Amino acid sequence: MNIVLLEPEIPFNTGAIGRTCVATNTALHLIRPYGFILNDKKLKRAGLDYWPKLKLFEYKSYEDFMEKHPETMSDEPDAPRLWYATTKASMTYADVSYGQDDFIMFGKETAGIPEEILEKNLSSCVRIPMYSEERSLNLSNAATVILYEALRQNGFRDLEKRGFLTGTHI
């Protein structure tokens, strides 16, 4: 799986998402500009000692990202898809089927993904349902919710599937 952050602004969120990506063997793609520098103390604190293990890719712009990932625009049935997480979507994140190599994009914390991008990709926009009077969830929480649904749909491939507790210890 792949998480994409378009112009992230808050270092803690990016650090926490990076930690989740390491724990799930997910690549993190960051699209500039950022609201921080990559060696920010807050980013490192949230990412703990996971950050050096992160599969991290950086891009100059959304256009640069799209040029480097043309496979996400393919009509081939097994091609990776690019999903756009937005509060404005009609489909929920659980209404779609994720492929094991799909990309899930999240916009910056204060504005989300630009409308012009969303309008061109309506069939790939997903949202997390929430109480109608609230604007959005924290970015790192939203990324985790959708990522784990995608991983669940793919059988948690390559992730540890058993715990150490058994019925006799509960």
DAPE-V329062 format. One record per residue. N is the residue number from 0. RES is the residue in one letter. D_CENTER is the distance of its C-alpha to the mean C-alpha in whole Angstrom. Layout:
n=N res=RES d_center=D_CENTER
n=N res=RES d_center=D_CENTER
This chain:
n=0 res=M d_center=9
n=1 res=N d_center=6
n=2 res=I d_center=3
n=3 res=V d_center=5
n=4 res=L d_center=7
n=5 res=L d_center=10
n=6 res=E d_center=13
n=7 res=P d_center=12
n=8 res=E d_center=15
n=9 res=I d_center=15
n=10 res=P d_center=15
n=11 res=F d_center=15
n=12 res=N d_center=11
n=13 res=T d_center=10
n=14 res=G d_center=13
n=15 res=A d_center=11
n=16 res=I d_center=8
n=17 res=G d_center=10
n=18 res=R d_center=12
n=19 res=T d_center=10
n=20 res=C d_center=9
n=21 res=V d_center=12
n=22 res=A d_center=13
n=23 res=T d_center=12
n=24 res=N d_center=12
n=25 res=T d_center=9
n=26 res=A d_center=9
n=27 res=L d_center=8
n=28 res=H d_center=9
n=29 res=L d_center=10
n=30 res=I d_center=12
n=31 res=R d_center=15
n=32 res=P d_center=17
n=33 res=Y d_center=16
n=34 res=G d_center=18
n=35 res=F d_center=19
n=36 res=I d_center=20
n=37 res=L d_center=18
n=38 res=N d_center=21
n=39 res=D d_center=20
n=40 res=K d_center=22
n=41 res=K d_center=19
n=42 res=L d_center=16
n=43 res=K d_center=19
n=44 res=R d_center=20
n=45 res=A d_center=16
n=46 res=G d_center=15
n=47 res=L d_center=19
n=48 res=D d_center=20
n=49 res=Y d_center=17
n=50 res=W d_center=16
n=51 res=P d_center=19
n=52 res=K d_center=17
n=53 res=L d_center=14
n=54 res=K d_center=13
n=55 res=L d_center=13
n=56 res=F d_center=13
n=57 res=E d_center=14
n=58 res=Y d_center=15
n=59 res=K d_center=18
n=60 res=S d_center=17
n=61 res=Y d_center=15
n=62 res=E d_center=18
n=63 res=D d_center=18
n=64 res=F d_center=14
n=65 res=M d_center=16
n=66 res=E d_center=19
n=67 res=K d_center=17
n=68 res=H d_center=16
n=69 res=P d_center=18
n=70 res=E d_center=18
n=71 res=T d_center=15
n=72 res=M d_center=18
n=73 res=S d_center=20
n=74 res=D d_center=22
n=75 res=E d_center=22
n=76 res=P d_center=21
n=77 res=D d_center=20
n=78 res=A d_center=18
n=79 res=P d_center=14
n=80 res=R d_center=13
n=81 res=L d_center=10
n=82 res=W d_center=9
n=83 res=Y d_center=9
n=84 res=A d_center=8
n=85 res=T d_center=12
n=86 res=T d_center=14
n=87 res=K d_center=17
n=88 res=A d_center=16
n=89 res=S d_center=19
n=90 res=M d_center=17
n=91 res=T d_center=15
n=92 res=Y d_center=12
n=93 res=A d_center=14
n=94 res=D d_center=17
n=95 res=V d_center=15
n=96 res=S d_center=15
n=97 res=Y d_center=12
n=98 res=G d_center=14
n=99 res=Q d_center=13
n=100 res=D d_center=12
n=101 res=D d_center=10
n=102 res=F d_center=7
n=103 res=I d_center=5
n=104 res=M d_center=5
n=105 res=F d_center=6
n=106 res=G d_center=10
n=107 res=K d_center=12
n=108 res=E d_center=13
n=109 res=T d_center=16
n=110 res=A d_center=16
n=111 res=G d_center=13
n=112 res=I d_center=13
n=113 res=P d_center=16
n=114 res=E d_center=18
n=115 res=E d_center=20
n=116 res=I d_center=16
n=117 res=L d_center=16
n=118 res=E d_center=19
n=119 res=K d_center=19
n=120 res=N d_center=17
n=121 res=L d_center=18
n=122 res=S d_center=17
n=123 res=S d_center=14
n=124 res=C d_center=13
n=125 res=V d_center=12
n=126 res=R d_center=12
n=127 res=I d_center=13
n=128 res=P d_center=17
n=129 res=M d_center=18
n=130 res=Y d_center=22
n=131 res=S d_center=23
n=132 res=E d_center=24
n=133 res=E d_center=21
n=134 res=R d_center=18
n=135 res=S d_center=15
n=136 res=L d_center=13
n=137 res=N d_center=12
n=138 res=L d_center=9
n=139 res=S d_center=9
n=140 res=N d_center=10
n=141 res=A d_center=8
n=142 res=A d_center=5
n=143 res=T d_center=7
n=144 res=V d_center=9
n=145 res=I d_center=7
n=146 res=L d_center=6
n=147 res=Y d_center=10
n=148 res=E d_center=11
n=149 res=A d_center=10
n=150 res=L d_center=12
n=151 res=R d_center=15
n=152 res=Q d_center=15
n=153 res=N d_center=16
n=154 res=G d_center=18
n=155 res=F d_center=16
n=156 res=R d_center=17
n=157 res=D d_center=18
n=158 res=L d_center=17
n=159 res=E d_center=20
n=160 res=K d_center=21
n=161 res=R d_center=24
n=162 res=G d_center=25
n=163 res=F d_center=29
n=164 res=L d_center=30
n=165 res=T d_center=32
n=166 res=G d_center=34
n=167 res=T d_center=37
n=168 res=H d_center=36
n=169 res=I d_center=34
